[in-house]
Amino acid sequence: AASDVYKRQLVDIKHINEKSHKELTGKTNKNILDMTYAELCQYPIIYGRNAAMFPNNVVPTLKQYIDCCNTYNMTPVIEIKQIPSANGMKQFKQLLSISKKQPLIISLRDSYLITLRQLGIPYKMQWVIKEPITDSIIRRCSQYNWDVSTMYNFVKKEDIPKAHQMGVGVAVWLCKDRKIAELFETWGVDYITCEINMAEM
């Protein structure tokens, strides 16, 4: 189970999809980030796998998402998109404590991951990059006990053992082909994110 996390005005931290509000609800072009949570809950989600099966489904709060993961014994995978304040980070840390399984936290913003480490959060973290895995990136991940996550087409076979030697796990994403996913599995990659269910590939 995966989610994106933003700090929203007037409401607690919650997870939302990257799609525009119109794509999610078919109602308006209003930017999700300009809406309060109460406003957002007026529009059920219509986009996504099996969305039609849940006609009154709305974007959950982060607490609701973690509660759901607890109910179904799932590991929460949480991508931080926007938590600009120190107080927001403390709220986020507090919410993580209710998870029965250790969450996996990922972000494009390394500054957020650094802050979480400084707050003493010990969970697995992935620094998401959109570039090849360089020696300096591996060193930075090793320094903060992060793994690295990037698009599969940026990863070379030799990157994986090099990262592993520094205690850094490697995640690849946007795999849409079973053969590509299986190739990375033989290379020893630690995480593979596919665009569709592997069982359907």
N, C-alpha and C positions, 0 to 999 in steps of 0.2 A: 504494500500500500504506500502510495507516494503523495506528497502534498507540496504546495508552494506557500511560503509564509510572508505576509506583509504586516506592518503595524498600521492599523487604520484609525482614522479620526473617530473619536467618541466610542470606540468599541475595543474589546480585547483583541489580542493577536488572533488571526484566523488564517486558514489556508484557502487560496483561490487559484483558479485556472488561469493560464496566460492568455486564453482567448479573449477577444473583446466582448463587451456586454451584449452586443447585438448577436454575435455568434453563439453565445451561451443561451440567450433567452429569446432572440428574434424580435425584441421590443424597441430598442433604442441604440443610438450610437454613443451614448454617454460613456465616458471613460470610467471603468471600474474604480480606479484609484481616487476619483472625485466623489464617490458615493459612500455614504455611511453604511454600516452593516444592516441597519433596519431597512434602508432603501433597497439594498441588494436582495434582501429576503422577500421582497415583493414579487420577484421574478424567478419562477422555477427554472432549473437548468434543462435545456432541451438538446444540448450538444454532448456527444460522447457515447462510448460503448454502453448499450442497454439503457440509455437515458429515457427512452420512451416507456420503459417498464416502471419508472418511478416519476409519475407526472407532477408530484408536488415536492420533488427534491430541490433543496436549496443549498447554497454553499455553507458548509458547516464551520463552526469555530475550530480552532486548533484543539481545544479541549475535547470537543465532540469527535474530532478525527482520532485523537489518541484513545479515547474511550472505545471507539469502534475497533481500533486495532487490538485493544485489550480483550474485547469481547470475542474476537475471532482469532486470537493468539497470533497476530501478525506483527512484524517488525515495522515501526513507523519510519518511513524515509521522508525526510523533511528538507526541502530546499528553501533556504533563506533568500528572499528577494529584497526585502526592505524592512529593516528595523533600525531606524536612524538614531534612537535615543538610548542612553545608558539604562534608563528605567525600563524601556522596552526589552532590552536584553535580559534584565533581571526577571521580568515577567515571563519571558521565554524560558529561562532556566527553570523557573518554578513550575511551569507547565510540563516541562520534560520529565520532572520527577514523578509524575503520575503514571508514566508508561511502565508497563510490566516488563517489556523487553527493552533492551538498550537501543535507543533510536540511532539511525544513521543520518547525520546532518551534512548537507552539501550546500555549496554556495560558489558563485562566480566571484564574490567579493571576499578576498582573503582577509580584509580588515575585520569583517564580522567573525570569521573563524578564529582569528587571533584574539579578539575580545572574549569569545566563549572559552578559549583556553585560559585566558587570564582570570576568568570567573571560576575556574576550576572544573569546567565540564569535561569529563573524561571520555565521553562517547566517541565512537568512530566518526571521523569527519573526512569529507572529500572536497578538495579544491578543484572546482570545475574550470577548465581552461578551454580555449578554442584555438589551440595552436599545438605544434609538436612538443613532445616531452623533452626538455633540455636538461643538462646537468644542473643548471642553477635552479630549475623548478624542482627537481628531485631533492636537492639540498634544502630548499625552503620547506618542502613537505616534511622532510626528515626532521628538521628543526622543531616543527610544531606538532609532530606526530599525526600528520594527515596522510591520506591517500590522495592520488591524483586521478582526475576523471577528464577524458577528452574524447572527441569524435574518433571513431575507429580508424578512419583513413589517415589520421595523424600519427598512428602508433606503428612503430617498427618492431620486429621480433626482438631485436637486441635491447630495446627500451625496457622490456619487462624484467629480465634478470638484473639489469643495472639498477632499476628502482628497488627490486626486492633485496639487493645487497645493502641498501640503505634503510631497509625496514619500511618501504613505501609500497603500498598496494596500488594496482592499476585497474581502473575502470574504463570501459569503452561504451559508447552509446551511439544510437541511431542505426544499429544493425537491423537491416530489413530482410536479410537473406540468411537462411539456416546455415549454408555452407560457410559464410563469413563468420557467423557466431561460433560454429564448430572449430574453425581454424584458430580463432583467438582462444578457445578453450584448450586446444592442444598446445598453444604457446604458453599457457599458464597464467592467463589474465585472471584477475580476482573477481571482477564484476562485469557482467554483460547486460546492457539495457537494450531491449528490442522494441521496435515501434508497434509490433503486434504480438499476440500470444505465441510463444514458441511452439505450442502444440498445434497451431494452425498454419505454421510456416511449411 
